[in-house]
Amino acid sequence: MFDLHTRYDYFVCPECACVFQSPIPGMDVIASFYPETYTVFDQENRTRNISKLRKAFLQSTRGYDHLRSPLPYRLLAAFMALFQQSTTPAWEGGGRLLDVGCGNGRFLTSMRTLGWDVQGVEFSETGMKACRMSELLVHHGDLASARFSDGSFDLVTVRHVIEHVPEPRPFMAELTRILRPGGRLVVETPSSEALGRQWFNTYWYANDVPRHLFLFSPANLERLGAGCGLLKSGLVMETTPKIFLNSFDYLIRNQGKASKRIAWRRFLARIYVWLAQRKGRGDTMQMTFIKPAA
């Protein structure tokens, strides 16, 4: 948690059930929540080769047929696809991709390797330095200040960003504007309906107080997109042991060993992942929207 000594109040919208912080802090206060040591800024970004198995998995699940892989890997990937969903945006002929809030550029580097023409938007100077070292084209600032032309991109990704934005509706409208007709928007964000949020309540790791100004459910995120003229085309719920284990650490005030180093807690985390997936109440959702053709 960022600040354990300040009270932050959250409310539930009576109309759409969106969870929101009130009052919404001013931009100068929000900026103070993100020191240059914030994790996504200072993580190392290295260009990695794509493994044969990953190539095969993306061929089988996401349409990346231009990635060649040997037959044994394709067979294994087809079996894996029965149990595992991919969150890598589908390949539909490639094109121009924009990642908003791209951090150190690791995702952009990965997508460039897969064949996309990539750009990013990032407000952190530390993140920008990492992007420049990877020779990525990234605008320094917020999305509105980038002033992209209408219909500039085939795919826009917004990964763990919208919950940080003080005005989600104008933000979503701008994302819609810069998408070409028929283009896709992929939004990843914590789910307010997560099983872990029910179990851990205020100690749920993905609350990330006070940085997360909003928490969306699948229903109200879809409603937000529809209000901007977007159509939902897909939803993937994700659950990993990490959020459970970190939430457990918050619950016990980080006393003793970290939960990830304790076998019985790791076992509980695996049970949690199974239950959350079975109930469709993962910690994170990835919703894909399409901008209708004119």
Residue frames relative to the residue before (quaternion, step in Angstrom):
aa qw qx qy qz dx dy dz
M 1.0000 0.0000 0.0000 0.0000 0.00 0.00 0.00
F 0.5136 -0.6848 0.4307 0.2861 3.54 -1.01 0.85
D 0.8186 0.0344 0.0506 0.5711 3.59 0.82 -0.98
L 0.1537 -0.8291 0.5352 0.0506 3.58 -0.35 1.25
H 0.6877 0.5178 -0.2663 0.4337 3.58 1.23 -0.22
T 0.6818 0.4325 -0.2777 0.5206 3.59 1.29 0.03
R 0.3731 -0.7107 0.5489 0.2332 3.57 -1.03 0.75
Y 0.0448 -0.7678 0.6390 0.0077 3.55 -0.97 0.95
D 0.2461 -0.7979 0.5400 0.1059 3.57 -0.76 1.07
Y 0.1049 -0.7755 0.6217 0.0339 3.54 -1.04 0.91
F 0.1299 -0.7896 0.5986 0.0362 3.53 -1.08 0.82
V 0.3663 -0.6998 0.5678 0.2318 3.55 -1.31 0.31
C 0.4418 -0.6895 0.5086 0.2659 3.56 -0.80 1.05
P 0.4069 -0.7372 0.4768 0.2523 3.64 -0.69 1.00
E 0.6645 0.5174 -0.3079 0.4426 3.59 1.19 -0.42
C 0.8387 0.1537 -0.0468 0.5203 3.60 0.81 -0.98
A 0.4358 -0.7317 0.4214 0.3117 3.62 1.33 -0.08
C 0.3577 0.7022 -0.5258 0.3202 3.59 1.14 0.51
V 0.3274 -0.7292 0.5701 0.1902 3.57 -1.02 0.87
F 0.0514 0.8236 -0.5593 0.0784 3.59 -0.77 0.97
Q 0.4728 -0.6464 0.5256 0.2871 3.52 -1.22 0.65
S 0.0281 0.7942 -0.6061 0.0326 3.56 -1.00 0.81
P 0.4897 -0.2801 -0.8195 0.1011 1.44 -1.57 1.94
I 0.5393 -0.5730 0.4911 0.3738 3.57 -1.26 0.40
P 0.4312 -0.7150 0.4746 0.2787 3.63 -0.68 0.98
G 0.5652 -0.5681 0.4737 0.3652 3.53 -1.31 0.35
M 0.6841 -0.5185 0.3267 0.3955 3.57 -1.24 0.44
D 0.6311 0.5278 -0.3509 0.4473 3.61 1.04 -0.64
V 0.6457 0.4958 -0.3148 0.4880 3.58 1.07 -0.73
I 0.6334 0.5308 -0.3298 0.4564 3.58 0.95 -0.87
A 0.6390 0.5384 -0.3290 0.4399 3.59 0.95 -0.86
S 0.6438 0.5375 -0.3277 0.4351 3.59 1.06 -0.70
F 0.5771 0.5913 -0.3766 0.4189 3.61 1.22 -0.31
Y 0.7540 0.3735 -0.1729 0.5120 3.58 1.23 -0.42
P 0.0798 -0.7965 0.5987 0.0290 3.62 0.18 1.18
E 0.6448 -0.5484 0.3626 0.3900 3.56 -1.19 0.45
T 0.6242 0.5161 -0.3420 0.4765 3.60 1.27 -0.17
Y 0.3375 0.7447 -0.5066 0.2735 3.62 1.28 0.09
T 0.6399 -0.6307 0.2783 0.3394 3.54 -0.77 1.18
V 0.7295 0.4546 -0.2800 0.4275 3.59 0.69 -1.01
F 0.6112 0.5541 -0.3580 0.4372 3.59 1.23 -0.25
D 0.8190 0.3265 -0.1340 0.4524 3.56 0.80 -1.02
Q 0.4166 0.6804 -0.4994 0.3378 3.60 1.20 0.23
E 0.5375 -0.6348 0.4515 0.3230 3.54 -1.11 0.74
N 0.1681 -0.7775 0.6009 0.0790 3.56 -1.01 0.84
R 0.0604 0.8003 -0.5911 0.0810 3.54 -0.43 1.21
T 0.4390 -0.6559 0.5397 0.2930 3.53 -1.09 0.68
R 0.0872 -0.8140 0.5742 0.0073 3.55 -0.64 1.13
N 0.4872 -0.6322 0.5098 0.3210 3.54 -1.10 0.66
I 0.4457 -0.6716 0.5193 0.2839 3.56 -1.13 0.66
S 0.4151 -0.7173 0.4973 0.2566 3.57 -0.72 1.03
K 0.6328 -0.5420 0.3941 0.3879 3.55 -1.22 0.47
L 0.6528 0.5132 -0.3213 0.4553 3.57 1.01 -0.77
R 0.6474 0.5026 -0.3281 0.4696 3.60 0.97 -0.79
K 0.6142 0.5348 -0.3508 0.4623 3.59 1.00 -0.76
A 0.6732 0.4987 -0.2927 0.4608 3.55 0.90 -0.97
F 0.6514 0.5185 -0.3178 0.4537 3.59 0.99 -0.84
L 0.6698 0.4819 -0.3020 0.4774 3.59 0.97 -0.80
Q 0.5841 0.5470 -0.3641 0.4765 3.58 1.14 -0.55
S 0.7211 0.4753 -0.2494 0.4380 3.56 0.82 -1.06
T 0.8156 0.3222 -0.1255 0.4640 3.57 0.92 -0.89
R 0.8246 0.2655 -0.0948 0.4905 3.60 1.00 -0.72
G 0.5925 -0.6491 0.3440 0.3307 3.59 1.21 0.34
Y 0.4456 0.6907 -0.4612 0.3340 3.62 1.19 0.37
D 0.0039 0.8592 -0.5106 0.0313 3.56 0.63 1.15
H 0.6000 0.5673 -0.3710 0.4249 3.60 1.19 -0.34
L 0.5920 0.5199 -0.3741 0.4891 3.60 1.28 -0.10
R 0.2131 -0.8116 0.5343 0.1022 3.59 -0.35 1.22
S 0.0682 0.7793 -0.6203 0.0580 3.56 -1.06 0.81
P 0.5902 -0.5978 0.4070 0.3587 3.61 -1.10 0.66
L 0.6764 -0.5344 0.3422 0.3738 3.56 -1.20 0.63
P 0.6509 0.5171 -0.3579 0.4254 3.68 0.79 -0.79
Y 0.6533 0.5010 -0.3143 0.4726 3.58 1.03 -0.74
R 0.6325 0.5251 -0.3358 0.4599 3.58 1.04 -0.72
L 0.6445 0.5133 -0.3225 0.4660 3.59 1.01 -0.75
L 0.6530 0.4993 -0.3087 0.4785 3.57 0.99 -0.85
A 0.6502 0.5201 -0.3155 0.4552 3.57 0.98 -0.83
A 0.6281 0.5328 -0.3344 0.4580 3.58 1.02 -0.76
F 0.6386 0.5028 -0.3171 0.4888 3.59 1.08 -0.73
M 0.6487 0.5227 -0.3192 0.4517 3.61 0.92 -0.88
A 0.6349 0.5679 -0.3283 0.4081 3.56 1.03 -0.80
L 0.5631 0.5974 -0.3834 0.4233 3.59 1.25 -0.34
F 0.7875 0.3191 -0.1339 0.5100 3.58 1.15 -0.64
Q 0.7779 0.3117 -0.1340 0.5289 3.58 1.16 -0.45
Q 0.2567 -0.7543 0.5874 0.1420 3.54 -0.99 0.91
S 0.3239 -0.7274 0.5697 0.2036 3.56 -1.11 0.69
T 0.2468 -0.7641 0.5775 0.1473 3.55 -1.07 0.77
T 0.4219 0.6735 -0.4903 0.3579 3.60 1.23 0.22
P 0.5085 -0.6545 0.4467 0.3369 3.64 -0.76 0.92
A 0.5264 -0.6585 0.4454 0.3014 3.55 -0.96 0.91
W 0.4238 -0.6746 0.5503 0.2501 3.52 -1.22 0.66
E 0.0596 0.7796 -0.6200 0.0657 3.56 -0.72 1.08
G 0.7851 -0.2803 0.1339 0.5358 3.53 0.81 1.07
G 0.5288 -0.6558 0.4089 0.3508 3.58 1.24 0.18
G 0.2154 0.7791 -0.5771 0.1164 3.54 -1.17 -0.63
R 0.7046 -0.4508 0.3517 0.4203 3.53 -1.32 -0.40
L 0.1049 -0.7956 0.5967 -0.0019 3.55 -0.82 1.13
L 0.0946 -0.7640 0.6364 0.0480 3.56 -1.03 0.90
D 0.1243 -0.7615 0.6324 0.0691 3.56 -0.93 0.97
V 0.2098 -0.7946 0.5630 0.0867 3.57 -0.54 1.22
G 0.7859 0.1315 -0.1634 0.5817 3.55 -0.63 1.18
C 0.1464 0.8728 -0.4522 0.1110 3.53 0.99 0.95
G 0.3906 -0.7485 0.4764 0.2454 3.62 1.23 0.02
N 0.8140 -0.2232 0.1770 0.5063 3.56 -0.81 -0.99
G 0.5875 -0.6356 0.3446 0.3634 3.59 1.29 0.16
R 0.3545 0.7643 -0.4860 0.2322 3.58 1.23 0.12
F 0.6647 0.4961 -0.3075 0.4664 3.59 0.93 -0.89
L 0.6452 0.5204 -0.3233 0.4564 3.59 0.95 -0.84
T 0.6343 0.5292 -0.3276 0.4586 3.57 0.98 -0.84
S 0.6536 0.5166 -0.3025 0.4630 3.56 0.98 -0.89
M 0.7010 0.4661 -0.2775 0.4631 3.59 0.87 -0.93
R 0.5858 0.5497 -0.3657 0.4700 3.58 1.14 -0.55
T 0.6365 0.5288 -0.3183 0.4625 3.56 1.01 -0.81
L 0.6809 0.4854 -0.2809 0.4710 3.57 1.11 -0.66
G 0.6764 -0.5383 0.2778 0.4190 3.58 1.26 -0.03
W 0.5226 0.6432 -0.4149 0.3757 3.60 1.25 0.09
D 0.3867 -0.6475 0.6021 0.2620 3.55 -1.32 0.51
V 0.0730 -0.8853 0.4589 -0.0195 3.57 0.00 1.33
Q 0.0021 -0.7361 0.6764 0.0259 3.50 -1.37 0.58
G 0.1558 -0.8000 0.5721 0.0923 3.56 -1.24 0.33
V 0.2247 -0.7063 0.6460 0.1826 3.51 -1.44 0.12
E 0.1304 0.7929 -0.5813 0.1281 3.59 -0.81 0.99
F 0.3163 -0.7798 0.5117 0.1731 3.61 -0.87 0.94
S 0.6340 0.5585 -0.3385 0.4141 3.61 1.17 -0.46
E 0.4559 -0.6816 0.5001 0.2783 3.57 -0.91 0.90
T 0.6229 0.5323 -0.3431 0.4594 3.60 1.04 -0.72
G 0.6513 0.5006 -0.3071 0.4804 3.57 0.98 -0.84
M 0.6361 0.5379 -0.3252 0.4475 3.57 1.00 -0.82
K 0.6305 0.5369 -0.3390 0.4464 3.59 0.97 -0.80
A 0.6521 0.5035 -0.3110 0.4738 3.58 0.97 -0.85
C 0.6486 0.5167 -0.3175 0.4600 3.59 1.00 -0.81
R 0.6439 0.5158 -0.3263 0.4614 3.59 0.98 -0.81
M 0.6384 0.5294 -0.3294 0.4513 3.60 1.00 -0.77
S 0.7004 0.4192 -0.2570 0.5173 3.57 1.18 -0.55
E 0.4296 -0.7317 0.4314 0.3065 3.58 1.34 0.21
L 0.3471 0.7248 -0.5060 0.3134 3.54 0.95 1.00
L 0.3968 -0.6887 0.5563 0.2425 3.55 -1.15 0.73
V 0.1450 0.8048 -0.5471 0.1785 3.57 -0.24 1.33
H 0.3448 -0.7198 0.5677 0.2020 3.56 -0.98 0.92
H 0.3021 -0.7509 0.5629 0.1674 3.58 -0.88 0.96
G 0.6323 0.4848 -0.3816 0.4686 3.56 -0.43 1.22
D 0.6375 -0.4935 0.3861 0.4482 3.56 -1.20 -0.47
L 0.7259 -0.4545 0.2875 0.4289 3.56 -1.29 0.21
A 0.6639 0.5251 -0.3224 0.4237 3.59 0.86 -0.93
S 0.6793 0.5061 -0.2985 0.4396 3.59 0.98 -0.82
A 0.5628 0.6041 -0.3919 0.4058 3.60 1.21 -0.30
R 0.1581 -0.8479 0.4927 0.1157 3.60 1.22 -0.52
F 0.1127 0.7990 -0.5742 0.1383 3.54 0.74 1.05
S 0.5310 -0.6247 0.4696 0.3276 3.57 -1.16 0.58
D 0.6507 -0.4946 0.3965 0.4180 3.55 -1.26 0.38
G 0.8638 0.1294 -0.0866 0.4791 3.56 -1.07 0.77
S 0.2764 0.8173 -0.4726 0.1798 3.59 1.12 0.62
F 0.8192 0.2752 -0.0922 0.4946 3.60 1.02 -0.72
D 0.4476 -0.6735 0.5319 0.2512 3.51 -1.25 0.69
L 0.7897 0.0655 -0.0026 0.6100 3.55 1.14 -0.68
V 0.0502 -0.7659 0.6407 0.0209 3.56 -0.96 0.93
T 0.1220 -0.7903 0.5983 0.0507 3.56 -0.88 0.97
V 0.0626 -0.7705 0.6342 -0.0098 3.55 -1.00 0.94
R 0.0236 0.8496 -0.5194 0.0888 3.55 0.11 1.34
H 0.8368 -0.1358 0.0285 0.5296 3.53 -0.52 1.31
V 0.4650 0.6507 -0.4468 0.4010 3.52 0.89 1.10
I 0.6813 0.5431 -0.3293 0.3639 3.59 0.72 -1.04
E 0.6219 0.5464 -0.3489 0.4393 3.60 1.11 -0.56
H 0.6598 0.4989 -0.2948 0.4784 3.59 1.29 -0.32
V 0.6015 0.6144 -0.3353 0.3851 3.59 1.25 -0.41
P 0.4311 -0.7405 0.4468 0.2571 3.64 -0.68 1.02
E 0.7795 0.1805 -0.1146 0.5888 3.62 1.18 -0.46
P 0.1850 -0.8486 0.4845 0.1044 3.59 0.22 1.23
R 0.6529 0.5442 -0.3472 0.3962 3.64 0.91 -0.77
P 0.6754 0.4470 -0.3176 0.4930 3.67 0.79 -0.81
F 0.6016 0.5562 -0.3470 0.4563 3.58 1.11 -0.69
M 0.6787 0.4746 -0.2904 0.4793 3.59 0.88 -0.92
A 0.6245 0.5395 -0.3377 0.4526 3.60 1.04 -0.72
E 0.6546 0.4998 -0.3101 0.4749 3.59 1.02 -0.78
L 0.6121 0.5351 -0.3440 0.4698 3.59 1.03 -0.73
T 0.6534 0.5137 -0.3077 0.4631 3.57 0.98 -0.86
R 0.6480 0.5486 -0.3190 0.4212 3.57 0.92 -0.89
I 0.7487 0.4160 -0.2382 0.4578 3.59 0.85 -0.88
L 0.5410 0.5821 -0.4123 0.4455 3.58 1.29 0.02
R 0.4370 -0.6519 0.5386 0.3067 3.57 -1.07 0.66
P 0.5981 -0.5248 0.4367 0.4198 3.62 -1.16 0.38
G 0.7670 0.2656 -0.2372 0.5338 3.57 -0.72 1.07
G 0.5361 0.6349 -0.3978 0.3889 3.59 1.28 -0.14
R 0.3962 -0.7306 0.5206 0.1955 3.53 -1.31 0.39
L 0.1685 -0.7359 0.6482 0.0994 3.51 -1.23 0.71
V 0.1040 -0.7823 0.6130 0.0374 3.58 -0.85 1.02
V 0.0617 -0.8028 0.5927 -0.0203 3.57 -0.65 1.19
E 0.0636 -0.7702 0.6342 0.0241 3.57 -0.85 1.04
T 0.1755 0.7784 -0.5791 0.1671 3.55 -0.87 0.97
P 0.5833 -0.5564 0.4281 0.4084 3.63 -1.11 0.42
S 0.3647 -0.7273 0.5419 0.2107 3.57 -1.15 0.65
S 0.4266 -0.7071 0.5051 0.2508 3.57 -0.83 0.99
E 0.6723 0.4778 -0.2904 0.4853 3.60 1.25 -0.32
A 0.3205 0.7738 -0.4933 0.2346 3.60 1.24 0.26
L 0.5494 -0.6044 0.4686 0.3365 3.53 -1.12 0.73
G 0.6381 0.5445 -0.3261 0.4359 3.59 1.00 -0.78
R 0.6271 0.5240 -0.3457 0.4613 3.58 1.06 -0.64
Q 0.6284 0.5134 -0.3292 0.4829 3.59 1.09 -0.68
W 0.6917 0.4896 -0.2839 0.4486 3.59 0.91 -0.90
F 0.8148 0.3123 -0.1271 0.4716 3.57 0.76 -1.09
N 0.2707 -0.7991 0.4995 0.1964 3.58 1.28 -0.28
T 0.8500 -0.0562 0.0399 0.5223 3.63 -0.71 -0.98
Y 0.6665 0.5033 -0.3037 0.4585 3.60 1.22 -0.35
W 0.3992 0.7081 -0.4860 0.3211 3.59 1.25 0.16
Y 0.5091 -0.7068 0.4037 0.2798 3.55 -0.63 1.19
A 0.7118 0.4791 -0.2711 0.4362 3.59 0.94 -0.86
N 0.4058 0.6623 -0.5066 0.3743 3.61 1.21 0.22
D 0.0011 0.8598 -0.5086 -0.0461 3.55 1.12 -0.89
V 0.0946 0.8080 -0.5654 0.1357 3.54 0.78 1.10
P 0.6559 -0.2448 -0.7130 -0.0386 1.65 -1.85 1.71
R 0.3746 0.7693 -0.4669 0.2233 3.59 1.25 0.09
H 0.7025 0.4261 -0.2683 0.5029 3.57 0.99 -0.81
L 0.2139 -0.8094 0.5412 0.0790 3.52 -0.38 1.30
F 0.7825 0.1451 -0.0663 0.6018 3.57 1.22 -0.59
L 0.0965 -0.7349 0.6638 0.1002 3.54 -1.29 0.51
F 0.1936 -0.8107 0.5493 0.0587 3.53 -0.70 1.17
S 0.3080 -0.6730 0.6298 0.2359 3.52 -1.35 0.39
P 0.6650 -0.4665 0.3579 0.4606 3.63 -1.17 0.19
A 0.6703 0.5186 -0.3144 0.4276 3.60 0.92 -0.84
N 0.7519 0.3865 -0.2583 0.4675 3.62 0.74 -0.90
L 0.5730 0.5394 -0.4011 0.4689 3.61 1.18 -0.28
E 0.6266 0.5135 -0.3306 0.4840 3.58 1.01 -0.77
R 0.6428 0.5266 -0.3167 0.4573 3.58 0.99 -0.83
L 0.6273 0.5320 -0.3335 0.4608 3.59 1.02 -0.79
G 0.6714 0.4901 -0.2966 0.4701 3.58 0.93 -0.88
A 0.6486 0.5271 -0.3183 0.4473 3.57 0.95 -0.88
G 0.6339 0.5455 -0.3268 0.4403 3.57 1.08 -0.71
C 0.7033 0.4042 -0.2497 0.5288 3.56 1.28 -0.36
G 0.6315 -0.5813 0.3172 0.4033 3.57 1.25 0.27
L 0.5361 0.6277 -0.4023 0.3960 3.59 1.23 0.31
L 0.2860 -0.7422 0.5846 0.1600 3.54 -1.22 0.62
K 0.4112 -0.6944 0.5283 0.2639 3.59 -0.86 0.91
S 0.0925 -0.8149 0.5713 0.0330 3.57 -0.87 0.95
G 0.8216 0.0049 0.0042 0.5700 3.61 1.19 -0.20
L 0.0450 -0.7792 0.6248 0.0216 3.53 -1.26 0.55
V 0.0290 -0.7674 0.6405 -0.0118 3.56 -0.92 1.03
M 0.2008 -0.7564 0.6125 0.1113 3.56 -0.88 0.99
E 0.1516 -0.8076 0.5686 0.0403 3.57 -0.82 1.05
T 0.0001 -0.7752 0.6313 -0.0211 3.55 -1.11 0.78
T 0.0175 0.7847 -0.6190 0.0274 3.58 -0.90 0.93
P 0.6209 -0.5575 0.3863 0.3929 3.62 -1.15 0.42
K 0.5446 0.6713 -0.3992 0.3057 3.60 1.08 -0.68
I 0.6992 0.4720 -0.2960 0.4480 3.60 0.77 -0.99
F 0.6178 0.5321 -0.3447 0.4652 3.59 1.04 -0.74
L 0.6999 0.4820 -0.2804 0.4463 3.59 0.79 -1.03
N 0.6658 0.4849 -0.3068 0.4768 3.59 0.97 -0.79
S 0.6192 0.5313 -0.3400 0.4677 3.57 1.08 -0.69
F 0.6224 0.5351 -0.3322 0.4647 3.58 1.02 -0.79
D 0.6404 0.5205 -0.3223 0.4638 3.58 1.00 -0.83
Y 0.6372 0.5137 -0.3308 0.4697 3.59 0.99 -0.79
L 0.6382 0.5609 -0.3201 0.4191 3.57 0.98 -0.92
I 0.7622 0.3317 -0.1809 0.5256 3.59 0.98 -0.84
R 0.4967 -0.7027 0.3921 0.3252 3.57 1.31 0.44
N 0.5971 -0.6234 0.3413 0.3719 3.56 1.07 0.86
Q 0.3618 0.7261 -0.5040 0.2965 3.58 1.01 0.76
G 0.8008 0.2366 -0.1975 0.5135 3.57 -0.95 0.88
K 0.7782 -0.3128 0.2485 0.4846 3.54 -1.28 -0.41
A 0.5652 -0.5627 0.4754 0.3714 3.55 -1.23 0.50
S 0.5893 -0.6205 0.3896 0.3405 3.58 -1.00 0.83
K 0.6233 0.5601 -0.3507 0.4181 3.59 1.06 -0.66
R 0.6829 0.4624 -0.2809 0.4908 3.61 1.27 -0.26
I 0.6468 0.4911 -0.3115 0.4935 3.58 1.30 0.08
A 0.4693 -0.7423 0.4025 0.2583 3.56 -0.47 1.26
W 0.7022 0.4754 -0.3080 0.4313 3.63 0.77 -0.91
R 0.6299 0.5052 -0.3456 0.4781 3.59 1.12 -0.51
R 0.6136 0.5249 -0.3485 0.4759 3.58 1.05 -0.66
F 0.6259 0.5264 -0.3296 0.4716 3.57 1.07 -0.75
L 0.6354 0.5148 -0.3193 0.4788 3.60 0.98 -0.84
A 0.6329 0.5434 -0.3303 0.4416 3.56 1.00 -0.82
R 0.6496 0.5079 -0.3208 0.4659 3.59 1.01 -0.77
I 0.6196 0.5196 -0.3384 0.4813 3.58 1.08 -0.71
Y 0.6353 0.5375 -0.3202 0.4527 3.56 0.99 -0.88
V 0.6434 0.5238 -0.3239 0.4547 3.59 0.90 -0.92
W 0.6546 0.5128 -0.3134 0.4586 3.59 0.92 -0.91
L 0.6782 0.4933 -0.2970 0.4566 3.59 0.87 -0.94
A 0.6668 0.5104 -0.3074 0.4476 3.57 0.88 -0.94
Q 0.6589 0.4955 -0.3109 0.4730 3.57 0.97 -0.83
R 0.6523 0.5284 -0.3137 0.4437 3.56 0.96 -0.88
K 0.7272 0.4176 -0.2312 0.4932 3.57 1.03 -0.80
G 0.4243 -0.7084 0.4640 0.3206 3.60 1.27 -0.20
R 0.5724 0.5850 -0.3704 0.4393 3.56 1.16 0.62
G 0.0529 0.8346 -0.5394 0.0982 3.54 0.72 1.15
D 0.6301 -0.5569 0.3935 0.3714 3.55 -1.28 0.37
T 0.7975 0.1913 -0.0642 0.5686 3.56 1.06 -0.78
M 0.1546 -0.7707 0.6081 0.1112 3.56 -1.11 0.66
Q 0.1522 -0.7347 0.6513 0.1134 3.51 -1.25 0.61
M 0.0476 -0.8102 0.5836 -0.0248 3.55 -0.46 1.25
T 0.1925 -0.7752 0.5955 0.0858 3.54 -0.94 0.98
F 0.1274 -0.7776 0.6147 0.0363 3.54 -0.95 0.99
I 0.2046 -0.7341 0.6294 0.1518 3.54 -1.30 0.44
K 0.3241 -0.7039 0.5950 0.2129 3.54 -1.08 0.79
P 0.4291 -0.7315 0.4521 0.2764 3.61 -0.46 1.12
A 0.5311 -0.6117 0.4814 0.3347 3.55 -1.14 0.69
A 0.5512 -0.6327 0.4332 0.3291 3.55 -1.04 0.80
